[in-house]
Amino acid sequence: MTEFKLTEENVEVLNSNKGLTSLLSREPYNLEKAVRYVKYERRLKKLQVELIRMQTWAIQEKERIIIIFEGRDGAGKGGAIRRITERINPRHFRIEALPKPTEDEQTQWYFQRYVEKFPKAGELVFFDRSWYNRAVVEPVNGFCTNEEYNIFMNQVNDFERMITESGIRLVKIYMSISKKEQAKRFEDIKSNPLKQWKMTSVDEKAQDLWDIYTNYKNKMFEKTNVQNSSWKIIRANRKTIARVNAINHILKSIPYDKDLEI
């Protein structure tokens, strides 16, 4: 790790309103963290301008875009989606975080309830977890049978090929964190009354089932990381870097007009 230096640039950052706010908002005071956060905010703002440009292009060209976020519990999927969507036009995107299937949905083709949430022309849809629940979360926690798991794994690549061949752009992102970082985030959630609602019974077992999750995750990558529908793994132990990297990947994945006026 490089040693933090109080350069002229860093002094300028700290002397800004955001720099002073970042420095004084938490104790003990940490110059390096304050500088890093302000630089992240500035970088994020520039990337959000590009996201607006990308969305404007999608609206004009009647593009349909699906962006999937997968990852372990506490990996920062929701936070990344919030930063991506907080500046773009709310009338032309949706965030889908589907709950447990209803009794009727349990009798349907597994992919059906996801297809019903697909984008219309000019729309972006973000899945905060997706059909890949059946690849990892469900088999780990006994929410599906081995037969249902095997059927899913046999169908998912064909399903995604049909999605992309129909003209929908599909971006698959996996947020990856360490076991130690997950434990740290769970403790933060449990101790914060504003976050405690996030902790579920599935989350409570995640640390104990870590290795089983890893096994199914690796099987998922081995089977579904194919040429026309590949995964982007984002190292997410540091949330700010992960969010920037996720946005960069989305912008690189969508061939929008970078010179479009907005």
N, C-alpha and C positions, 0 to 999 in steps of 0.2 A: 504494500500500500504506500502511495506517495505521501510525503509529508506535506501538510497544509502550510502554505505560505501566504502571508498577508501582502499580496502584490497590490500594485496600484489599481488594477482592475477589480480585485476583491474588495478593496477599500471603497471604491465607487459603488459597488453592489451593496455593501453594508450601509452606506450613507443614503441610500434611496429609502423612500417610505416603506416599500415592501421589505427591504433589508432590515430596517430597524424594527418593523413589526414582527418579522420572523425571529429576530434575535431576542427581543424582549418578551415574546409570548410564552416562552417556556424556560424553566430553570432546571438544572444549572445552565447558564448561558453557554452557547456553543457556536463559535464563529464559523467553523467549517460547515456545520449543518445549515446554518442560516444562509451562507453564500450558496451552498449547493441547492437549497430549496428555491431561492430566488432565480437562479439560473434555470432550474427545472420549470418554474412558472413561465419564464420568458420563452423557453423552448416549446412548452406546451401551447402557448398562445399562437406561435407561428404555425405549429402543426394543426391547430384547430382551424386556422384560416384555410389551410389546404384541405381539411375535411369539408369545410363549407364549399370550397371550389369543386371538390369531388362530388358532393351531393348535388350541387347545382347542375353539373354535367349529367349525373344520373337522371335527374328530373327531366332535363331537356331531351335526353336520348331515350327516355322511357326504359331505362335499365332496371333490372331486378337483381338485388344483391342480398345474399344471406351471409352473415358473419357469425360463426359459432365460437363460443368461448367455453372451453372445458378445462378441468383441472381439479385438484384435490380441494376438499373443504378448507376454506380460509386462504385460498391461493390469490385472491384479489380480483376475481372475474368481474364482480359487480362494480367495484371501484374503477376498473379500467373502462368498462362500458359507460359509466357515468361521465368520465372525462372525455370520452370520444363523442358522446351525444350532447353534452351540455351547451354547445354553441350552434349546433346544426338545426335546421328547420324541423320543428316537432311534428308538423303535419305530414312529413314524408319519411318518417321512420317509426318503428315499433321495437320495443324490448319484450321478448317472450321468455318467461320463466315458468314453464308449465308445472302445475301441481301434480300430486298423485293422480293417476288415471281414475275416472269415474267407473262405475259398474258397466255402463254402456261402452265406454272406451276400452275396457278390458276385453270385450268381445270382438273388437274391431282389429283389422290389420294394424300391427304395431306402429307403422309409420304414419297412419292416417291422421291422427290428431296433430302431427307436426305439419303435414302437407296443408292442412286447413289454415295454418298460420303463415304460409308462404307469401312473399311480397307481390304486390301488384306492380304495374308499370310505374317507374319513377320512385320506387320505395326501397328503403333499406330495412332489413329485419335482423335484429341481434338476438341470438339465442343464448341466454345465460343458463347453460347446460342444454343439451339437445337430445336427439335420438341416441346419442352415445351413452346415455344413462344405462342402456341395456348392455353396453360393452364392459362397464366397470362397476358402477354403483349398485346396480340391481343384482348381478351375480355374487358380488362380495357380501351383500347384506341379505341374501336369500329372497329377494323380491321377484325373482323369475326362476323358472326351471332350467335345467341344463339344455333341454330340448329347445326352449324359447331362446336361450342364449345362442345356441348353435344355428338356429334359423336366422337370427339377426345377423350373425357374423357371415353367413352365406349370402345374405341379401344386400347388405349395406353398400358394398362397392357398386353393385348394379343400380341400386337406388340412387346413389350420388352421380353415377354416370348419366342416368336419365335426367337428373336435375340440371347438370351442366349442358347436356345435349339440347335441353329445352330452351337454353339461352340464359338461364339464371347463373349469376356469378357466385361461386361458393368459396368462402375463406374460412379455414379451420385453424384456430389458435388454441394451444394448450399452455396454460399457465403452470409452471413447475416450481415448487418450493421444497425445501428440505424438511425432514421430520422435526428438527429442532425449531425451525421457523414456524411450522404449523402449531407446535405446542405453545410457543410464545404468543402467537396470535389468538389461540383459544383462551389463554389466560387473560389476555387483554379484553376479549369479548365478555368473559365471565365476570370480570371485575368492573365493567363499565355498564351502568344501568341503562344507558342509551343504546347499547349494542346487544344486551343479553338475549333479546328476542331472536337474534341470528343463530343462536346455538340450538341445534336439534338433537334428537336421539341418535341420528346417524353420525353427526359430528362427534358426539360423546365417545363413539366406538372407533373413530378414525385412527387414532394413534395405535390402539391395540391391533388393528387390522392393517397397519401400514404395509407390511410385506405382501399381504394378499392383494391389496390395491395395486402394488407395484407389479405383481405378476400379471394381473388382468390388463393393466395399462400397457405393459410391454406387448402383450398379445394384440391389443388394439392397434398399436403402432405398426407392428409387423404385418398385420392384415390390411390395414386401411390407409397406410401412407403410400398411396399410389400416385402415378405421374400427374393425372388430371385432377386429383383431389388430395393434395399432400397436406401434411401438418406443419405448422410453424410452432416450435417449442420456444416459449419465452421464459427465461430464467427470472423468477418473480420474487426472490428473497428481499429485494429492494423495490418497493412498490413504484416509486417515481420512475426508475429506469425501465421497469417492466411496462408501464403505461406508454412511455415514449416509444419503446420498441414495438409494442403492439400497434400503435398508430402508424409508425413507419411501415410496418409490414402491410397493413391494410392499404395504405397509399401506393405502395409498390405493386400490390396485387391487382389493383383496379386501374385500367388504362385510361384515366380521365384526362381531359384537356388541361394541362398545367398552366396554360396561358389564358384560360377563360377569365373574363372580367366578372367580378362579383360586386 
